Amino acid sequence: MPQTFGLLVRFVMKDEASAQSFDQLASETLEGIRDHESGTLVYVVHTPEGEPLTRIFYELYADRSAFDRHEQQPHVKHFLAEREQHLAATEVTYLAEVAGKRPALES
């Protein structure tokens, strides 16, 4: 079975205006991901309950190569360049699959 590659990213915004701008930027980026990234299996943005200035991204890729291709996309490069102005903190956790239920992968 192919080994997926995942990330959990926690972003904390500077303030409410930054959160709104960041959400717009993330929404625009998701359009490119949906349209151009077959190796991106899951890319979901969450707001934790009681933390209105925090966003959690859960990302799951078919494999490490799919993640590397994701990072090279113009819409992702734009997101990476623009996001910093809105952020007070970022924490990235890389995830190695052990077991679970996920979308089926082509072999």
Secondary structure, DSSP 8 states (H G I E B T S, - for coil): ----EEEEEEEEESSHHHHHHHHHHHHHHHHHHHHH-TTEEEEEEE--TT-TTEEEEEEEESSHHHHHHHHHSHHHHHHHHHHGGGEEEEEEEEEE--S--------
